Amino acid sequence: MDLNDEETGLVFAIPDLYGPSRWLLEAGESSETLFSELRLDDVDQKLPEVVKQMELKHGHDNSFFRIPDFNDGLSESLSTPESPTRSDDHDHVAHKEDDYDIWLLPIDTPVVTANFQSWDSFDDFRPKNASISYITEAGADIFDAAIESPQDDLNLKNSDCSTIDARQFAASIFALGLGRSSVLFTWNAEKLTFKPTLARMRITGRTVESVHSVSAIFLECGNVTKSLQLFVEKTYSERQSPSQIALAEAVSTLLSTIQSCIGRSASRGRSVLQLQTMFKPVHALLICFARIVKSTARTPSDESTISKIYAEIQLREHSTDDLKDLLIEILRRVSNPWLEFVSEWLGLQAEAGVPLTKNGIGKSFVGVTDREWADENSLKLQEKDFVLKYDKIPSFIAPEDARTIFEVGKNFRVLRSHYPDHPLARSEFVASVNPPPLEWRFSWQDVLAVESKALKYERDLKEVINRLVQPEPNPGIPKAPWMISEFELEFFGKPEEDMQVHILASIDTFNMPLHYDLTPDRLSLALERFLGTASDSNRQAEELFSPPTSLIPVLAFNPLVAAQARVVNAACMKMFFKSHRLRQHLSIQRTFHLFGNGLFSSRLSHALFDPDMESAERHRGVARAGGVMGLRLGGRDTWPPASSELQLALMGVLTECYVSNKPLQKADEGTYLEKILPGDLSFAVRDMSEEEIERCRNADSIEALDFLRLSYKPPSPLEAVITPTILSKYDEIFKLLLRILRMLYVVSSLFIDARVRNASDQSVEPDTQRFRIEAQHFVTSISSYFFDTGIDCTWRIFEHKLDELEARINSDDDSVTLGQNEGLDQMRGYHERVLDRMMFALLLRKRQQPVMHLLEEIFTLILQFSKASNQRSLSEQGDVEFNLIARELYKKFARKLGVFITVCRGLSEKKGYGEKKINTDRRAGGLFDGDDLVEENTIAHLLGRLEMSGYYARTVKS
């Protein structure tokens, strides 16, 4: 093996693991500066002679990339001569043989600690006796000389720029970052931006491009600062939104804190790069606020402002900086006006300024609109009422939670308007219990504290309400603070000396200096912590560990809202059931609108259809007088009757039927009967179109009685539960039941006509007799299904719910109470679902119109047959003609009846017909969840009544 060949490796040679690199040995006494041995011939040849002379004066002992000399102590301990410079491979092998052995080192040889460098040591770095390879390392003077050279050897094209002193430039960009004008940068009011006074400028040791790159962050900070200042000024002068003003105040605090914090930090003199590092958190802070201000300027409302800041917090949920904590403080300030209004709306605190009433224009998410309803004369009336504006709800509030807040506030105002003496309606009383405020809570400890405070507030509130609403309060119980008068005359009725003392004390008070609270607020402390000028020793636990941002609104607000809802719901329900007798008004609807009183059905049937009663029709303009009068539908010349005839025929029917179900009330002398109906219940004429009036004029049509209706207006405040929509459903059911009442009277009169005819003629037509029997069976089956399955079964569910509700209200156990979703609005919804289930069973829903239309056609055929039979009994029609008409009507009747049975059978077998909740509340749960009001498929009950024997299963031949 040729050892002189450099290309041949020493396979069996033992490597010197601790020997120096041969590249270092070849370089000789190399410099300690990084890349110092690299020679750039082209640069060395082109630099002026003065530059080369200055290069020899600089050293590089403190170069950053210096390799620590680990062998200094080692070489001394071994006392070995320095390693000779290697000339070839043979000399190198010989040197290895004479080198020291690492295993011969003494045990107690001290090891010299390496000298590690840090970036801080380069602040005052001054290279000494260094061999410079790059011009940028040679110093600012050499770099400036190269740049200002007329030959432009570096091709930087900076020879025509202005050179600025570094200190003056640092002061200018510092002022620029704070939004101030300086010698080098001025504010352009037209273009709303800062402009440099010099087109091209640089500082010593830097090019124009590097200066522009450094000053970019300061320029953006200055522009954003100016825009935020303009936003503050514009908001204070033009805007009226409380949240916008709070945001402007927070931005003003932000700008003033930046001015003070950065001013203190930069007072010790900083370089350009240090200023750039200092302004990086300022830049991030200003950019974030500029984005928030820009987004809220498009929709300047309280809710949009709060939502934008909350969305910004969600974006930074997993960030590690302090900007999220700063935004939380901003959110607290900005949302405080909105939370104060929510507290006032819920009744947690007294309303500031003019109270919110239905005569106003509304505020925030509470609007006032005109609600239309019909009076007893079918005239459209309008009444103002509160409405919920979902577009005015912040994004972090769920729609169901917003609905709960709105309903609690609405119920609270109902209580305050109709029961002003109730303790809950007095703001002084509520304040005496110290309700917890609605505030943002961002830590688990605070969330748990909010829930415990809300439960304590609810217990204290119920305890004091139960104590103060007693009819005979115990004189030994101390009065609540709101019951003690706090007003006392201070001047009138007092001696002159006391008045003088009072005036002198007032003068002394005014002479005292004003007290300023110089303690920095949480926002200023958060800003200083973010800018790095304050310590983190006082950081709250909520800043270190908190629930998810999406759950914070629910955890922070819902416990107190739920507690207030339970108290207000219980108070309103007691007022409705005890003071305003809601149960009695609901019973009125069952008795008359739903024909729950048999006496009323009988009296109304005779007054409308009995031909033996004296007619109330005027004769030659003169009203008849005599015994009991009726309208005699079908036995008179003109139809419909006039309003005066309705009054004569139906006078006293409602009052007598209402009084018949009421127990006698004992007075001081004898007994008396209450004759005033609740809600001014009376008969009235329905407002109808021309087409509907034309159908009513035919006394033999099924629509002949559609003009008659019951007029009822619920007294205030019961319209919250018995709404115009509910009354319209009652009216629609009443119109159908009135038709059924007429059909029952008609089919029963068919056999009376048959007995009159059979008395003179013993022959009986089979189709005629079959028509009478089948018509009576059909009408009675339909009526029994409607009254029993459709109305009675559903109303019993409603009454059971009312019994359960009254039991909770009257319970002495504090644990039995109403939930937050068991208020007046939920009861109104439950009441409406009761009527919806009735209408579904009565075939009155919109999707059931074809079935109802088929039923009306069958009723029309029965009425036509009844008219022909009546004419035959009065000898106005011959037997042959009557038989032909009866035969033809029966064929149509049998065909229509067969189709009706087929449709009902198909509906009973249809999957998914019924068997679902209707209009279920999204906040379902509790007493009014609606699980017991499922739309059952009750058509099978009707089929069982119609064809239990299978009679209608046969094919009907035409």
Secondary structure, DSSP 4 states (H G I P E B T S, - for coil): --TT-TTS--SSPPP-TTSPPHHHHHH-S--SSTTTT---HHHHHHS-HHHHHHHTTBEETT-TTPPP-TTHHHHHHHTPPPPPPP-SHHHHHHHHHHS--GGG--TTPPPPPP----GGGGTT---BE----SGGGS-HHHHHHHHS-TT-TT----TTSEEE-HHHHHHHHHHHHTT---SSEEEETTTTEEEESSSSEEETT--HHHHHHHHHHHHHHHHHHHHHHHHHHHHHHH---HHHHHHHHHHHHHHHHHHHHHHHHHTT---HHHHHHHHHHHHHHHHHHHHHHHHHHHS-SHHHHHHHHHHHHHHTTT--SSHHHHHHHHHHHHHHHHHHHHHHHHTSSPPPSSPP-TTS--BTTEEEEEEEEE-TT--EEEEEEEEE-GGGS-TTS-HHHHHHHHHHHHHHHHHHHH-TTSGGG-HHHHHHT-PPP-----SHHHHHHHHHHHHHHHHHHHHHHHHHS-SS--TTSPPPGGGS-----SSTTS-HHHHHHHHHHHHHHHHSPPP---S--HHHHHHHHHTT-S-STT--GGGTS---GGGHHHHHHHHHHHHHHHHHHHHHHHIIIIIS-HHHHHHHIIIIIT---HHHHHHHHHHHH-TTSEE---BTTB---SS-EE--TTSSSS-SPPHHHHHHHHTTHHHHHHHHTSPPEE-SSSEE---PPGGG-EEEEPP--HHHHHHHT-TTSTTTTTTEEEE--PPTTGGGTS-HHHHHHHHHHHHHHHHHHHHHHHHHHHHHHHHHHHHH-----HHHHHHHHHHHHHHHHHHHIIIIIIIIHHHHHHHHHHHHHHHHHH---TTS---TT-SHHHHHHHHHHHHHHHHHHTT-SGGGHHHHHHHHHHHHHHHHHHHHHHHHHTTSS-HHHHHHHHHHHHHHHHHHHHHHHHHHHHHHH-TTSS-S-SS--TT--STT--GGG----THHHHHHHH-TTSGGGSPPP-
